[in-house]
Amino acid sequence: MKILIIEDEYKLADAISEILKKEKFTTKIITNGEEGENEALTNIYDLILLDEVMDPLDGVTVMKKFKDIRNFKTNVILLTRNNEYEYNEEYLKYGFSGYLLKPISKDKLFEIIDKYLK
């Protein structure tokens, strides 16, 4: 299974990637929203982990572009530091499949992967 990690904090993205690789997932890290958007639209991934706050494009802007593409079916999980439930539930309206709160726990990471990849 291939997972795209679009996260501007490289250390966090690398830590997530290493955890996933140990479980035999293939990962790719992109640290910029614009490049991540292009990668997601030109290659096939089973799941995308997308950071909320990035330059030059933030996660919500990228997700809106994905949503505008009719045949874009990949589940996208928002990575956010905002722990307000109501605020994060609003993101589901943009088309995100779910969200993970930072700092990301290994258990929550695999919980979301099990939910969307099985």
Secondary structure by P-SEA (a helix, b strand, c coil): cbbbbbccaaaaaaaaaaaaaaacccccccccaaaaaaaaaaccccccccccccccccaaaaaaaaaacccccbbbbbbcccccaaaaaaaaaacccccccccccaaaaaaaaaaccc
